[in-house]
């Protein structure tokens, strides 16, 4: 099992500084999210500033970019990083795709599956393994003169991971992707009862070995050696869980735990503009299912206990955030990362 940190995009020199410190500290890699800044540019900046750190978009928004645009960017990032790049793709939500990006969202699951297949076809064409010939429901690509191809690269095509939450998307990921970006709103129950069996089913139906599909799992952590230190991250975890939990499609994750109606309660307070009240819906009992609470010396034990044998990569949700306020805390996180990797053979 490998241990990464998650980071939003930032000013590119800051990204490079974070990447250097993460590499020195002992992290396996960085997963770059995409919100106000491009995950691809952040990845490029980190690739040029490091030598061993593994880098991933987690996730880059697929639909506003054509599969060819994404394939070229991923190909260049694989080359620039010397093969340390993983292409993570996701759908985002309808409102953002249609109203922020002015792009098509209809049939997001089948569209993303075909998108992944189109990107792979572009990779094969770049490498000279086959001619570009994509003709599907959503995408058609059949023109790639030699002067417009980036050409073969020594490290070869990067792995493609997709974000998935529900059963259909998880099966699709198992069928066509190299890995799955599990949603931050995850629990051991959800991983065992939904993620693992559905990914495995999709892989087997496609004639693939389920063990070859990497599970990339974000982790909320409430860590600190004093109650005061832990309390900041307890509040932060409640806020994030309630934010994600307000999405109706994710309500079943609470239902699996016997907390039916949690999403409805969160949304009721959300509609009233009660942001603090949304977080209050997440009781200590609920929080324990979604977050690890530990002292620093116990944190790696708790991570291995929860995710060992399940996740291929664990991604610290809060480490980069903590480092923005106190750069020295990244050294403590690095100790945790090194211990997790050493104990799990990552």
C-alpha positions as CSV (number, residue, x, y, z in Angstrom):
1,X,0.0,0.0,0.0
2,X,1.3,3.4,-0.9
3,X,0.5,6.7,0.9
4,X,-0.1,9.9,-1.0
5,X,-1.3,13.4,-0.1
6,X,-4.1,15.2,-1.8
7,X,-3.7,18.8,-2.9
8,X,-5.8,21.3,-4.7
9,X,-4.2,23.4,-7.4
10,X,-2.3,26.5,-6.3
11,X,0.2,29.0,-7.6
12,X,2.6,26.7,-9.6
13,X,5.7,27.7,-7.6
14,X,3.9,26.7,-4.4
15,X,2.9,23.4,-6.0
16,X,6.6,22.7,-6.7
17,X,7.6,23.6,-3.2
18,X,4.9,21.2,-1.8
19,X,6.0,18.5,-4.2
20,X,9.7,18.8,-3.1
21,X,8.8,18.7,0.5
22,X,6.5,15.7,0.0
23,X,9.2,13.8,-1.8
24,X,11.8,14.6,0.9
25,X,9.3,13.7,3.6
26,X,8.6,10.2,2.3
27,X,5.2,10.4,0.6
28,X,4.6,8.0,-2.3
29,X,2.9,10.6,-4.4
30,X,0.5,13.6,-4.7
31,X,-3.0,13.5,-6.1
32,X,-4.1,16.8,-7.6
33,X,-7.7,17.8,-7.5
34,X,-9.3,20.1,-10.0
35,X,-11.5,23.0,-9.0
36,X,-10.4,26.6,-9.8
37,X,-7.0,25.5,-11.2
38,X,-5.9,22.9,-13.7
39,X,-4.9,19.6,-12.3
40,X,-2.7,19.0,-15.4
41,X,-0.6,22.2,-14.9
42,X,-0.2,21.3,-11.2
43,X,1.0,17.9,-12.1
44,X,3.4,19.3,-14.7
45,X,4.9,21.7,-12.2
46,X,5.4,18.8,-9.6
47,X,6.9,16.5,-12.3
48,X,9.6,19.0,-13.2
49,X,10.4,19.6,-9.5
50,X,10.8,16.0,-8.3
51,X,12.5,12.7,-9.3
52,X,10.6,9.9,-7.6
53,X,7.2,11.2,-6.5
54,X,4.3,9.5,-8.2
55,X,1.7,12.0,-9.5
56,X,-1.9,11.7,-10.4
57,X,-4.9,13.9,-11.4
58,X,-7.6,13.0,-8.9
59,X,-9.6,13.9,-10.8
60,X,-9.3,15.9,-14.0
61,X,-12.7,16.8,-15.3
62,X,-13.2,14.8,-18.5
63,X,-16.2,16.1,-20.6
64,X,-15.1,19.7,-21.2
65,X,-12.0,18.4,-22.9
66,X,-12.0,16.2,-26.0
67,X,-10.5,12.8,-25.5
68,X,-7.7,13.8,-27.9
69,X,-6.8,16.9,-25.8
70,X,-6.8,14.8,-22.6
71,X,-4.7,12.1,-24.3
72,X,-2.0,14.5,-25.5
73,X,-1.8,16.2,-22.1
74,X,-1.5,12.9,-20.3
75,X,1.1,11.6,-22.8
76,X,3.2,14.7,-22.2
77,X,2.9,14.4,-18.5
78,X,3.9,10.7,-18.6
79,X,7.0,11.7,-20.6
80,X,7.9,14.7,-18.4
81,X,7.6,12.6,-15.2
82,X,9.5,9.6,-16.7
83,X,6.5,7.4,-16.2
84,X,5.4,8.6,-12.8
85,X,2.0,9.9,-13.9
86,X,-1.5,8.4,-13.6
87,X,-4.4,9.9,-15.5
88,X,-7.4,10.2,-13.1
89,X,-10.7,11.2,-14.8
90,X,-14.1,11.9,-13.6
91,X,-17.5,13.3,-14.6
92,X,-18.0,16.1,-12.1
93,X,-21.7,16.9,-11.6
94,X,-24.3,18.1,-14.1
95,X,-24.6,21.7,-13.0
96,X,-20.9,22.3,-13.3
97,X,-20.5,20.5,-16.6
98,X,-23.4,22.3,-18.2
99,X,-23.4,25.7,-16.5
100,X,-19.7,26.3,-15.7
101,X,-18.0,24.4,-18.5
102,X,-20.8,24.7,-21.1
103,X,-20.4,21.1,-22.1
104,X,-22.6,18.0,-22.6
105,X,-23.4,15.8,-19.6
106,X,-26.1,13.4,-20.8
107,X,-25.5,9.7,-20.1
108,X,-22.4,10.4,-17.9
109,X,-21.6,6.8,-17.2
110,X,-21.6,5.5,-20.8
111,X,-20.0,8.7,-21.9
112,X,-17.1,8.3,-19.5
113,X,-16.6,4.7,-20.5
114,X,-16.4,5.6,-24.1
115,X,-14.1,8.5,-23.2
116,X,-11.6,6.2,-21.5
117,X,-11.7,3.9,-24.5
118,X,-11.1,6.9,-26.9
119,X,-8.1,8.1,-24.8
120,X,-6.7,4.6,-24.9
121,X,-7.1,4.5,-28.7
122,X,-5.3,7.8,-28.9
123,X,-2.4,6.4,-26.8
124,X,-2.1,3.4,-29.1
125,X,-2.0,5.7,-32.2
126,X,0.7,7.9,-30.6
127,X,2.8,4.8,-29.9
128,X,2.3,3.7,-33.5
129,X,0.6,0.5,-32.4
130,X,-2.6,1.2,-34.5
131,X,-4.3,3.8,-36.6
132,X,-6.7,6.2,-34.8
133,X,-10.2,4.9,-35.4
134,X,-12.8,5.8,-32.8
135,X,-16.4,5.7,-33.8
136,X,-18.9,5.6,-30.9
137,X,-22.0,7.1,-29.6
138,X,-20.3,10.2,-28.2
139,X,-16.9,10.5,-29.8
140,X,-15.4,10.1,-33.3
141,X,-11.7,10.5,-34.0
142,X,-10.1,9.2,-37.1
143,X,-7.6,11.8,-38.2
144,X,-4.0,11.9,-36.9
145,X,-1.3,12.8,-39.5
146,X,2.2,12.1,-38.3
147,X,3.1,15.7,-37.8
148,X,0.1,16.1,-35.3
149,X,1.0,13.0,-33.2
150,X,3.3,13.4,-30.2
151,X,4.9,10.1,-31.2
152,X,6.2,7.2,-29.0
153,X,7.6,7.8,-25.6
154,X,10.0,5.6,-23.7
155,X,7.8,5.2,-20.6
156,X,4.7,4.2,-22.5
157,X,1.1,5.1,-21.9
158,X,0.1,6.2,-18.4
159,X,-2.5,4.2,-16.4
160,X,-6.1,5.6,-16.5
161,X,-8.1,5.7,-13.3
162,X,-11.7,6.8,-13.0
163,X,-13.8,8.3,-10.2
164,X,-16.8,6.1,-9.2
165,X,-19.3,6.0,-6.4
166,X,-22.4,3.9,-7.4
167,X,-22.5,0.3,-8.5
168,X,-22.8,0.9,-12.3
169,X,-19.8,3.2,-12.3
170,X,-17.7,0.9,-10.1
171,X,-18.4,-2.0,-12.5
172,X,-17.5,0.2,-15.5
173,X,-14.3,1.1,-13.8
174,X,-13.5,-2.5,-13.2
175,X,-14.1,-3.2,-16.8
176,X,-12.1,-0.5,-18.5
177,X,-9.9,1.4,-16.0
178,X,-6.6,0.7,-14.3
179,X,-7.8,2.1,-11.0
180,X,-10.6,3.6,-9.2
181,X,-10.6,6.9,-7.3
182,X,-12.9,6.1,-4.4
183,X,-14.9,9.1,-3.2
184,X,-13.7,10.8,0.0
185,X,-17.1,9.9,1.5
186,X,-16.1,6.3,2.2
187,X,-16.4,3.8,5.1
188,X,-15.1,0.3,5.7
189,X,-18.6,-0.9,5.1
190,X,-18.9,0.9,1.8
191,X,-15.5,-0.4,0.7
192,X,-16.3,-4.0,1.6
193,X,-20.0,-4.2,0.5
194,X,-20.0,-1.9,-2.5
195,X,-16.6,-0.9,-3.9
196,X,-14.7,-4.2,-3.9
197,X,-17.5,-6.5,-5.1
198,X,-18.7,-4.2,-7.8
199,X,-15.2,-3.4,-9.2
200,X,-14.4,-7.2,-9.1
201,X,-17.6,-8.0,-10.9
202,X,-16.9,-5.5,-13.7
203,X,-13.4,-6.8,-14.1
204,X,-14.4,-10.4,-14.3
205,X,-17.2,-9.7,-16.8
206,X,-14.6,-8.0,-19.0
207,X,-12.2,-11.0,-18.6
208,X,-9.8,-9.1,-16.4
209,X,-8.2,-9.9,-13.0
210,X,-9.8,-7.8,-10.3
211,X,-6.5,-7.7,-8.4
212,X,-5.1,-5.6,-11.2
213,X,-7.5,-2.7,-10.6
214,X,-6.0,-0.3,-8.1
215,X,-8.2,1.2,-5.4
216,X,-7.2,4.8,-4.5
217,X,-8.9,5.7,-1.3
218,X,-8.9,9.2,0.4
219,X,-8.8,9.2,4.2
220,X,-10.2,11.7,6.6
221,X,-8.0,11.8,9.7
222,X,-8.6,13.4,13.1
223,X,-5.0,13.4,14.4
224,X,-3.3,15.1,17.3
225,X,-1.7,14.5,20.6
226,X,-4.1,16.8,22.5
227,X,-7.9,17.2,22.4
228,X,-7.3,20.8,21.1
229,X,-5.2,19.6,18.2
230,X,-7.7,16.9,17.3
231,X,-10.7,19.3,17.6
232,X,-9.7,21.3,14.5
233,X,-9.7,18.2,12.3
234,X,-12.8,16.8,13.9
235,X,-14.6,20.0,12.9
236,X,-13.1,19.9,9.4
237,X,-14.0,16.3,8.9
238,X,-17.6,16.9,10.0
239,X,-17.8,19.8,7.6
240,X,-16.5,17.8,4.6
241,X,-18.6,14.8,5.4
242,X,-21.8,16.9,5.5
243,X,-20.8,18.8,2.3
244,X,-20.4,15.5,0.4
245,X,-23.3,13.9,2.2
246,X,-25.7,16.6,1.0
247,X,-25.6,14.9,-2.5
248,X,-28.7,12.7,-2.9
249,X,-26.8,10.1,-4.9
250,X,-24.5,9.4,-1.9
251,X,-27.3,8.9,0.6
252,X,-27.0,5.1,0.4
253,X,-23.6,5.3,2.0
254,X,-25.2,6.5,5.2
255,X,-28.1,4.1,4.8
256,X,-25.6,1.1,4.7
257,X,-24.6,2.1,8.2
258,X,-28.2,2.3,9.6
259,X,-28.2,6.1,9.5
260,X,-31.2,6.5,7.1
261,X,-32.3,10.1,6.6
262,X,-28.9,11.6,7.2
263,X,-28.7,13.2,3.7
264,X,-32.2,14.5,4.0
265,X,-31.4,16.1,7.3
266,X,-28.2,17.7,5.9
267,X,-30.1,19.0,2.9
268,X,-32.8,20.5,5.1
269,X,-30.2,22.6,6.9
270,X,-28.4,23.4,3.7
271,X,-31.6,24.8,2.1
272,X,-32.0,27.0,5.2
273,X,-28.4,28.3,4.8
274,X,-27.4,26.7,8.1
275,X,-23.8,25.5,7.2
276,X,-22.9,24.9,10.8
277,X,-26.0,23.0,11.3
278,X,-25.1,20.7,8.3
279,X,-22.0,19.6,10.2
280,X,-23.9,19.1,13.4
281,X,-25.9,16.3,11.7
282,X,-22.6,14.3,11.6
283,X,-22.6,12.9,15.2
284,X,-19.5,11.3,16.8
285,X,-21.0,7.9,16.0
286,X,-21.3,8.7,12.3
287,X,-17.9,10.4,12.2
288,X,-16.1,7.3,13.4
289,X,-17.3,5.4,10.3
290,X,-15.8,8.0,8.0
291,X,-12.7,9.2,9.8
292,X,-9.8,7.8,11.7
293,X,-9.1,9.4,15.1
294,X,-5.7,8.8,16.5
295,X,-2.6,10.3,18.2
296,X,0.4,10.8,16.0
297,X,2.2,7.7,17.2
298,X,-0.9,5.5,16.6
299,X,-1.9,6.9,13.2
300,X,-0.1,4.6,10.9
301,X,-1.4,1.6,13.0
302,X,-5.0,2.8,12.4
303,X,-4.4,3.5,8.7
304,X,-3.0,0.0,8.1
305,X,-5.8,-1.5,10.2
306,X,-8.5,0.2,8.3
307,X,-7.2,0.1,4.7
308,X,-4.6,-2.7,4.7
309,X,-5.6,-5.4,2.2
310,X,-8.2,-3.1,0.7
311,X,-6.5,0.0,-0.7
312,X,-3.6,0.1,-3.1
313,X,-3.1,3.8,-2.4
314,X,-4.3,5.7,0.7
315,X,-4.5,9.5,0.1
316,X,-4.4,11.9,3.1
317,X,-7.2,14.4,2.6
318,X,-5.9,16.9,5.2
319,X,-2.1,16.7,5.1
320,X,-1.5,19.3,2.5
321,X,-4.1,21.6,4.1
322,X,-2.3,21.3,7.4
323,X,1.1,22.0,5.8
324,X,-0.2,25.3,4.4
325,X,-0.6,26.6,7.9
326,X,2.5,24.8,9.4
327,X,5.1,23.5,6.9
328,X,6.8,21.5,9.6
329,X,3.8,19.2,10.0
330,X,4.5,17.7,6.6
331,X,7.5,16.0,8.3
332,X,5.2,14.3,10.8
333,X,3.0,13.2,8.0
334,X,6.0,11.9,6.1
335,X,6.9,9.7,9.0
336,X,3.4,8.2,8.9
337,X,3.7,7.7,5.1
338,X,7.0,5.9,5.4
339,X,5.8,3.7,8.2
340,X,2.6,2.7,6.3
341,X,4.6,1.9,3.1
342,X,7.2,-0.1,5.0
343,X,4.6,-2.1,6.9
344,X,2.5,-3.0,3.9
345,X,5.3,-3.6,1.4
346,X,4.2,-0.6,-0.7
